[in-house]
Amino acid sequence: MKSIIRALFIQKSPASSVADLAQAIKELFNSKKEMTIIGKRHGEKMYETLATKEEIVLAEDLKNYYRIPADNRDLNYNKFFIEGSQNNQSEEDYNSSNTNQLSVNQIKEKLLTLDYIKNELNLL
């Protein structure tokens, strides 16, 4: 029987706030419309967790990606209680709040690589 190696790959990508993205779009399209910030809605997340601190401890850093191996533990909890477990935890999750944050100008540069945006701006 052939074994299958399973892993999760998480790209290390920059992030931006919705406010900065809106500002970049507003500037690209020379919009004079005012933005209204309504604040956070009840239950709304402020950032997206891409890998938990427990996963980051096991992750292999591949420069532009994290490779997180599959959790192949069985459900035999006796091993945990008898053998114990080391507390291998990273200091924090890898999330969109603690990765590289793009500036409004950097967002505009990225948006200008999209054919849809170029087409809407009549750049194609």
Secondary structure, DSSP 8 states (H G I E B T S, - for coil): ------EEEEE---B--HHHHHHHHHHHTT-----------TT--SS-EEE-HHHHHH-EE-SSEEEEE-----S-THHHHHH-------SS-EETTSS-B--HHHHHHHHTTSHHHHHHTT--
